[in-house]
Amino acid sequence: MKLKKLVLTGAAGRLGSYLREPLSKMADELVSTDIAEDIGTLYDGESYHRADLAQYDEIVPLLEGADMVIHFGAIVDEKPFMELLGPNFIGSYNIFEGASQHGVRRVVYASSIHAVGMHKKADFIGIDAPHRPDTFYGLAKCFTEDMGSMYWDKRQLESVHLRILSAAQVNNARALGSWLSYDDLIHLVTRAIDTPSVGFSVIYGVSNNDRAPVDNAKASFLGYRPKDNAEQFAEEVLAQTDAPDVTDPGEMCHGGPFAKVDLGQSGLAQMNIVDDRKKT
């Protein structure tokens, strides 16, 4: 299925860098957008437009004529609420309202495990687990998921909310369960786009890990069948890992370090995320 026009927000980000090329092949036109000055060499059919998600008049005109929006733009860390309000809350409203006004069929949203980050990993939660955010960042994901549900109920705007666990190099014990490889990320987004009917849907973004702590069974209709498995890294990672503190929410809860930090304090600062974005 080749679409006429796709819009990708967050195109300058790490995950966006891996999505641009496959998305450019799925549509006649790919409109990539971010607040960065540029995103490097463009792919065939791709154009870049610098725009602020929080500014309705900047972002919404880009949605005109689009079949779908792949919404990955946001601040991707915990911050004080007022710093997140513009890009993560108002930005999501602008995307959904703009998509509705322009007759866009579907929004594919980069949600996060942090929407349910205070649930215990041992509970093996499914996609119907109630929201339990670990931070203001996670709260923004809850807000956008609920908004997606509302826009489906009230205006029949479809959306798929990808609760990504950790799409980064496996260099810690938590990632043995939470890893989402870039190949599986592309497969996940592709299925969110090419599944004929999705209504309002939620799915966990996680690879086929032996230690995956979430259950995607109720999202199987989307056809997401991940292939990569973090177990290949287990021996090396565990050899460098101390025994966990079972009283530490950062060890026991889905949100990892985000479940441990105080509100407004960086969760990424507690992690060793390698910036291995794709270069063009």
C-alpha positions as CSV (number, residue, x, y, z in Angstrom):
1,M,0.0,0.0,0.0
2,K,1.6,3.3,-1.1
3,L,0.1,6.4,0.3
4,K,-0.1,9.9,-1.2
5,K,1.4,11.8,1.7
6,L,2.9,11.1,5.1
7,V,4.0,13.6,7.8
8,L,6.7,12.7,10.3
9,T,7.3,14.9,13.3
10,G,10.5,14.5,15.3
11,A,12.4,13.8,12.2
12,A,15.7,15.1,13.6
13,G,15.5,12.7,16.6
14,R,17.2,9.4,17.0
15,L,14.2,7.3,16.2
16,G,13.0,9.6,13.5
17,S,16.4,9.2,11.8
18,Y,15.7,5.5,11.3
19,L,12.1,6.0,10.2
20,R,12.6,8.6,7.5
21,E,13.9,6.3,4.7
22,P,11.3,3.5,5.1
23,L,8.5,6.1,5.4
24,S,9.8,7.9,2.2
25,K,9.2,4.6,0.4
26,M,5.6,4.2,1.7
27,A,4.3,7.4,0.2
28,D,4.7,9.6,-2.8
29,E,5.5,12.5,-0.5
30,L,7.1,12.5,3.0
31,V,6.9,15.8,4.9
32,S,9.5,15.6,7.7
33,T,9.4,18.3,10.4
34,D,11.3,19.2,13.6
35,I,12.7,22.3,15.3
36,A,16.3,21.5,14.1
37,E,17.8,23.7,11.4
38,D,18.1,20.8,9.0
39,I,18.2,17.0,9.0
40,G,20.9,16.2,6.4
41,T,20.4,14.8,3.0
42,L,16.8,14.2,2.1
43,Y,15.5,11.0,0.6
44,D,13.6,10.8,-2.7
45,G,10.2,12.3,-2.2
46,E,11.1,13.8,1.2
47,S,10.9,17.5,2.1
48,Y,11.9,19.2,5.4
49,H,10.0,21.9,7.1
50,R,11.2,23.5,10.4
51,A,8.2,24.0,12.7
52,D,7.4,24.2,16.4
53,L,4.9,21.6,17.5
54,A,3.5,24.0,20.1
55,Q,2.6,26.6,17.5
56,Y,-0.6,25.6,15.8
57,D,-0.1,27.9,12.8
58,E,3.3,26.4,12.1
59,I,2.5,22.7,12.4
60,V,-1.1,22.3,11.2
61,P,-0.7,23.6,7.6
62,L,1.8,20.8,7.0
63,L,-0.9,18.2,7.6
64,E,-3.0,19.4,4.6
65,G,-3.6,16.5,2.2
66,A,-1.8,14.0,4.4
67,D,-3.1,10.4,4.7
68,M,-1.4,9.8,8.1
69,V,0.8,11.5,10.6
70,I,3.6,9.7,12.3
71,H,4.0,11.8,15.5
72,F,7.3,11.2,17.1
73,G,8.1,14.8,18.0
74,A,8.4,15.7,21.7
75,I,10.9,16.4,24.5
76,V,12.0,12.9,25.3
77,D,12.9,13.2,29.0
78,E,11.3,14.2,32.3
79,K,11.3,18.0,32.8
80,P,9.4,20.5,34.9
81,F,5.7,20.5,33.8
82,M,5.8,23.9,32.2
83,E,8.8,22.9,29.9
84,L,6.8,19.9,28.7
85,L,3.5,21.7,28.3
86,G,4.2,23.2,24.9
87,P,5.8,20.4,22.9
88,N,4.4,17.4,24.7
89,F,0.8,18.4,25.6
90,I,-0.2,21.3,23.4
91,G,1.9,19.8,20.5
92,S,-0.1,16.6,20.7
93,Y,-3.4,18.6,20.7
94,N,-2.2,20.5,17.7
95,I,-1.5,17.3,15.8
96,F,-4.8,15.6,16.6
97,E,-6.9,18.7,16.1
98,G,-5.0,19.6,12.9
99,A,-5.4,16.0,11.6
100,S,-9.1,16.2,12.3
101,Q,-9.5,19.5,10.5
102,H,-7.6,18.3,7.5
103,G,-9.4,15.0,7.2
104,V,-6.2,12.9,8.0
105,R,-7.1,9.3,8.3
106,R,-4.8,8.1,11.1
107,V,-2.2,9.3,13.7
108,V,0.6,6.9,14.7
109,Y,1.9,8.2,18.0
110,A,5.2,7.5,19.8
111,S,3.7,6.8,23.3
112,S,5.9,5.3,26.0
113,I,6.1,2.7,28.7
114,H,6.2,5.7,31.1
115,A,2.4,6.0,30.7
116,V,2.2,2.9,32.8
117,G,5.7,3.2,34.4
118,M,4.7,2.7,38.0
119,H,3.3,-0.8,37.4
120,K,5.5,-3.6,38.6
121,K,7.4,-5.5,35.9
122,A,6.4,-8.8,37.7
123,D,2.8,-8.1,36.9
124,F,3.2,-8.7,33.2
125,I,0.7,-6.0,32.2
126,G,-1.2,-6.0,28.9
127,I,-2.3,-3.1,26.7
128,D,-5.4,-2.7,28.8
129,A,-3.5,-1.9,32.0
130,P,-4.7,1.4,33.6
131,H,-2.6,4.5,33.2
132,R,0.0,4.8,36.0
133,P,2.5,7.4,34.9
134,D,5.9,7.7,36.5
135,T,6.6,11.4,35.6
136,F,5.2,14.5,34.0
137,Y,6.7,13.0,30.8
138,G,4.6,9.8,31.3
139,L,1.6,12.0,32.1
140,A,1.9,13.6,28.7
141,K,1.8,10.1,27.1
142,C,-1.4,9.3,29.1
143,F,-2.9,12.6,28.0
144,T,-2.2,11.9,24.3
145,E,-3.5,8.3,24.5
146,D,-6.7,9.6,26.1
147,M,-7.0,12.3,23.5
148,G,-6.6,9.7,20.7
149,S,-9.4,7.7,22.3
150,M,-11.6,10.7,22.4
151,Y,-10.9,11.8,18.8
152,W,-11.8,8.3,17.7
153,D,-15.1,8.3,19.6
154,K,-16.1,11.8,18.7
155,R,-14.6,12.3,15.2
156,Q,-13.6,8.9,13.9
157,L,-9.9,9.8,13.7
158,E,-7.9,6.6,13.9
159,S,-4.8,6.3,16.0
160,V,-2.2,3.7,17.1
161,H,-0.3,4.5,20.2
162,L,3.1,2.8,20.4
163,R,4.1,2.4,24.0
164,I,7.9,2.1,23.3
165,L,9.9,0.5,26.1
166,S,13.5,1.3,25.2
167,A,14.7,1.7,21.7
168,A,18.4,2.1,22.4
169,Q,21.5,-0.1,22.6
170,V,21.3,-2.9,25.2
171,N,23.9,-1.9,27.8
172,N,21.9,-2.5,31.1
173,A,19.9,-5.3,32.6
174,R,16.5,-3.6,32.2
175,A,17.0,-3.4,28.5
176,L,17.2,-7.3,28.3
177,G,13.5,-7.1,28.6
178,S,12.6,-3.7,27.3
179,W,14.7,-3.5,24.1
180,L,13.1,-2.5,20.8
181,S,15.6,-2.8,17.9
182,Y,15.5,-0.3,15.1
183,D,14.4,-3.0,12.6
184,D,11.5,-4.0,14.9
185,L,10.7,-0.3,15.3
186,I,10.4,0.1,11.6
187,H,8.2,-3.1,11.4
188,L,6.0,-1.8,14.2
189,V,5.4,1.6,12.5
190,T,4.8,-0.1,9.2
191,R,2.1,-2.3,10.7
192,A,0.6,0.7,12.4
193,I,0.3,2.3,9.0
194,D,-0.7,-0.6,6.7
195,T,-3.2,-2.4,9.0
196,P,-6.5,-1.7,7.2
197,S,-8.6,-0.7,10.3
198,V,-7.3,0.2,13.7
199,G,-9.8,2.5,15.4
200,F,-8.1,3.5,18.7
201,S,-5.3,1.1,19.5
202,V,-2.4,0.7,21.9
203,I,0.5,-1.6,21.5
204,Y,3.8,-2.1,23.3
205,G,7.0,-1.3,21.3
206,V,9.3,-4.1,22.4
207,S,11.3,-6.7,20.5
208,N,10.9,-10.5,20.8
209,N,12.9,-10.6,24.0
210,D,12.9,-13.7,26.2
211,R,12.5,-11.4,29.2
212,A,9.9,-9.0,27.7
213,P,7.8,-7.8,30.7
214,V,4.6,-6.8,28.8
215,D,1.8,-8.7,27.0
216,N,0.8,-7.6,23.4
217,A,-1.7,-10.5,22.9
218,K,-4.7,-8.1,22.6
219,A,-2.9,-6.1,19.9
220,S,-2.1,-9.1,17.7
221,F,-4.5,-7.9,15.0
222,L,-2.0,-5.3,14.1
223,G,0.3,-8.0,12.7
224,Y,3.4,-6.9,14.6
225,R,5.7,-9.9,14.9
226,P,9.1,-8.7,16.1
227,K,12.2,-10.8,15.3
228,D,15.1,-9.5,17.4
229,N,15.9,-10.8,20.9
230,A,18.0,-9.0,23.5
231,E,19.1,-12.3,24.9
232,Q,22.1,-12.2,22.6
233,F,23.5,-9.5,24.9
234,A,22.6,-11.1,28.2
235,E,25.9,-12.8,29.2
236,E,27.9,-9.6,28.7
237,V,25.4,-7.3,30.3
238,L,24.7,-9.5,33.4
239,A,28.5,-10.0,34.0
240,Q,28.7,-6.2,34.5
241,T,25.5,-5.8,36.6
242,D,25.3,-5.8,40.4
243,A,22.4,-7.6,42.2
244,P,19.3,-5.5,42.1
245,D,17.9,-3.7,45.1
246,V,14.4,-5.1,45.4
247,T,13.2,-2.0,47.3
248,D,14.2,0.3,44.5
249,P,11.3,1.3,42.2
250,G,13.9,2.0,39.5
251,E,14.6,-1.8,39.5
252,M,11.1,-3.1,40.1
253,C,8.9,-0.9,38.0
254,H,8.4,-0.6,34.3
255,G,9.6,3.0,34.2
256,G,13.1,2.1,35.4
257,P,15.0,5.2,36.4
258,F,11.9,7.4,35.5
259,A,10.1,5.6,38.3
260,K,12.8,6.6,40.8
261,V,13.5,10.2,40.0
262,D,11.5,13.1,41.5
263,L,9.0,14.9,39.4
264,G,10.7,17.3,37.0
265,Q,14.1,15.6,37.3
266,S,15.8,14.0,34.3
267,G,15.3,10.3,33.9
268,L,17.8,10.1,31.0
269,A,20.5,11.4,33.2
270,Q,20.3,8.1,35.1
271,M,20.7,6.1,31.9
272,N,23.5,5.4,29.4
273,I,21.7,6.2,26.1
274,V,24.1,6.0,23.1
275,D,23.2,8.6,20.4
276,D,23.6,6.3,17.4
277,R,21.1,8.1,15.2
278,K,21.3,7.3,11.5
279,K,23.3,9.8,9.4
280,T,22.3,11.0,5.9
